[in-house]
Amino acid sequence: MSDGPHRSLPMRKPWREVAKRGDKLAYDSGQVAEAARNALASDFINEVSYSLVKALKDIFAGRDNSLGLPEIAAHQLEETRSLAAGSVFGMNAVAWSIQLVHEGRFGMDAFHDALGLAAKERWIANTRSIEEHYVRESNQRRANSVSARLQDAISGLSETELGAMLVTPQPATSKRSQKRTGINDGVRL
């Protein structure tokens, strides 16, 4: 007996966890969303270079463009494409940045929106890949169920929240339990 199609999914481990949580009804939507955020953050860290993030942030902050002219920012963004080479996530972030600059949007909210929109693009593509894998390995009904749960997981986050989450360092959480030294310290209930 198999644990499920998520085991043979040809994606990174965080995405297999997303598929597993989307497939099993024992996980609520909050847990699916948590796995989704972790998978997107993992892809962002693995694919988007610090130099690209810094360059995009500087452009949206108006560095070297104190008047906030979209033409200058668009030219600067075209020059950042070389920093995103080899990264679909990075290229999508640059493309969304160009779109937002053409709309006249600057500032940190626009920067976070560009990254969030690129992350949602990654989310849609990977959700579709997971759904297709489930169709091949299981059946259409199960694939539709997983797809619906995955779409619900990320729909609650705005692009700004998602982009801010990607660039804001998360506090390191220790998976090890705290050492108990007191005489009255015991097993937590």
C-alpha positions as CSV (number, residue, x, y, z in Angstrom):
1,M,0.0,0.0,0.0
2,S,1.3,3.4,-1.0
3,D,1.4,6.5,1.2
4,G,0.1,8.6,-1.7
5,P,1.1,10.1,-4.9
6,H,3.0,12.9,-3.1
7,R,5.8,10.5,-2.5
8,S,6.7,10.2,-6.2
9,L,6.1,13.8,-7.0
10,P,9.2,15.1,-8.9
11,M,9.5,18.3,-6.9
12,R,11.5,19.6,-4.0
13,K,10.7,18.2,-0.5
14,P,8.7,21.3,0.7
15,W,6.4,20.9,-2.3
16,R,5.9,17.2,-1.6
17,E,4.9,18.3,1.9
18,V,2.4,20.7,0.4
19,A,0.9,18.0,-1.8
20,K,0.7,15.6,1.2
21,R,-1.1,18.2,3.3
22,G,-3.4,19.1,0.4
23,D,-4.3,15.5,-0.1
24,K,-4.9,14.4,3.5
25,L,-8.0,15.8,5.1
26,A,-6.3,15.4,8.6
27,Y,-4.6,18.7,7.8
28,D,-6.7,21.9,8.1
29,S,-6.4,24.8,5.7
30,G,-4.1,26.7,8.1
31,Q,-1.6,23.8,8.0
32,V,-1.8,23.6,4.2
33,A,-1.2,27.4,4.0
34,E,1.8,27.0,6.4
35,A,3.4,24.4,4.2
36,A,2.7,26.6,1.1
37,R,4.5,29.6,2.7
38,N,7.4,27.3,3.6
39,A,7.6,25.9,0.1
40,L,7.5,29.4,-1.5
41,A,10.1,30.7,0.9
42,S,12.3,27.7,0.1
43,D,12.1,28.3,-3.6
44,F,12.8,32.0,-3.1
45,I,15.9,31.4,-1.0
46,N,17.2,28.7,-3.4
47,E,16.5,30.7,-6.6
48,V,16.6,34.4,-6.1
49,S,20.0,36.0,-5.3
50,Y,20.5,38.5,-2.6
51,S,22.0,40.9,-5.2
52,L,18.7,40.8,-7.3
53,V,16.6,41.5,-4.2
54,K,18.8,44.4,-3.2
55,A,18.7,45.8,-6.7
56,L,14.9,45.6,-6.9
57,K,14.5,47.1,-3.4
58,D,16.9,50.0,-4.3
59,I,14.9,50.7,-7.5
60,F,11.5,50.7,-5.7
61,A,13.0,52.9,-3.0
62,G,14.0,55.5,-5.6
63,R,17.8,55.2,-5.1
64,D,19.5,56.9,-8.1
65,N,16.0,58.0,-9.2
66,S,15.0,60.6,-6.6
67,L,12.3,62.0,-8.9
68,G,10.6,58.6,-9.3
69,L,10.5,58.7,-13.0
70,P,9.2,55.4,-14.5
71,E,11.4,55.6,-17.5
72,I,14.6,55.6,-15.4
73,A,13.3,52.8,-13.2
74,A,12.3,50.7,-16.2
75,H,15.8,51.1,-17.6
76,Q,17.3,50.1,-14.3
77,L,15.0,47.1,-14.1
78,E,16.0,46.0,-17.6
79,E,19.6,46.0,-16.3
80,T,18.7,43.7,-13.4
81,R,17.6,40.9,-15.8
82,S,21.2,39.7,-15.8
83,L,21.0,39.2,-12.0
84,A,18.0,37.0,-12.5
85,A,19.4,34.8,-15.2
86,G,18.8,31.1,-14.6
87,S,16.0,31.8,-12.1
88,V,12.4,31.6,-13.3
89,F,11.3,33.1,-9.9
90,G,13.8,35.9,-10.3
91,M,12.8,36.6,-13.9
92,N,9.1,36.7,-12.9
93,A,10.0,39.2,-10.1
94,V,11.7,41.5,-12.6
95,A,8.8,41.2,-15.0
96,W,6.3,42.1,-12.4
97,S,8.5,44.9,-11.2
98,I,8.6,46.4,-14.7
99,Q,4.8,46.1,-14.9
100,L,4.3,47.9,-11.5
101,V,6.8,50.6,-12.5
102,H,4.9,51.2,-15.7
103,E,1.8,51.7,-13.6
104,G,3.7,54.4,-11.7
105,R,4.0,52.4,-8.4
106,F,7.0,52.8,-6.2
107,G,7.8,52.2,-2.6
108,M,8.1,49.2,-0.4
109,D,4.5,48.1,-0.9
110,A,5.1,47.9,-4.7
111,F,8.4,46.0,-4.1
112,H,6.5,43.5,-1.9
113,D,3.7,43.3,-4.5
114,A,6.2,42.4,-7.2
115,L,7.7,39.6,-5.2
116,G,4.3,38.4,-4.1
117,L,3.0,38.3,-7.6
118,A,6.0,36.3,-8.7
119,A,5.4,34.0,-5.8
120,K,1.8,33.5,-6.7
121,E,2.8,32.7,-10.3
122,R,5.1,30.0,-8.9
123,W,2.3,28.8,-6.7
124,I,-0.1,28.5,-9.6
125,A,2.5,26.6,-11.7
126,N,3.4,24.2,-9.0
127,T,-0.3,23.6,-8.0
128,R,-0.9,22.7,-11.6
129,S,2.0,20.3,-11.6
130,I,0.8,18.7,-8.5
131,E,-2.7,18.3,-9.9
132,E,-1.4,16.8,-13.1
133,H,0.8,14.3,-11.1
134,Y,-2.3,13.3,-9.1
135,V,-4.3,12.7,-12.3
136,R,-1.6,10.4,-13.6
137,E,-0.9,8.6,-10.3
138,S,-4.4,8.5,-8.8
139,N,-7.7,9.7,-10.3
140,Q,-9.4,13.0,-11.4
141,R,-11.6,13.3,-8.4
142,R,-8.6,13.2,-6.0
143,A,-6.6,15.5,-8.2
144,N,-9.5,18.0,-8.2
145,S,-9.8,17.8,-4.4
146,V,-6.1,18.4,-3.9
147,S,-6.1,21.3,-6.4
148,A,-9.1,23.0,-4.6
149,R,-7.4,22.7,-1.2
150,L,-4.2,24.1,-2.5
151,Q,-5.9,27.0,-4.2
152,D,-7.7,27.8,-1.0
153,A,-4.5,27.7,1.0
154,I,-2.8,30.7,-0.7
155,S,-5.9,32.7,-1.6
156,G,-6.0,34.3,1.9
157,L,-2.7,36.1,1.5
158,S,-2.4,39.3,-0.4
159,E,0.6,39.9,-2.7
160,T,2.0,42.5,-0.3
161,E,1.9,40.1,2.6
162,L,3.4,37.3,0.6
163,G,6.2,39.5,-0.7
164,A,7.0,40.9,2.7
165,M,7.1,37.3,4.1
166,L,9.7,36.3,1.5
167,V,12.1,39.1,2.3
168,T,11.6,39.5,6.0
169,P,13.9,37.1,7.9
170,Q,11.9,34.7,10.0
171,P,13.0,34.0,13.6
172,A,14.8,30.7,13.8
173,T,12.6,28.2,15.6
174,S,14.4,25.4,17.3
175,K,12.9,21.9,16.8
176,R,14.8,20.6,19.9
177,S,13.0,20.9,23.2
178,Q,14.3,23.2,25.9
179,K,16.6,21.6,28.4
180,R,14.9,21.3,31.8
181,T,17.1,22.0,34.8
182,G,14.7,22.7,37.6
183,I,13.6,20.1,40.1
184,N,10.0,20.8,39.3
185,D,10.4,20.8,35.5
186,G,8.9,17.8,33.9
187,V,7.3,16.7,30.7
188,R,5.0,19.3,29.2
189,L,1.3,18.3,29.1
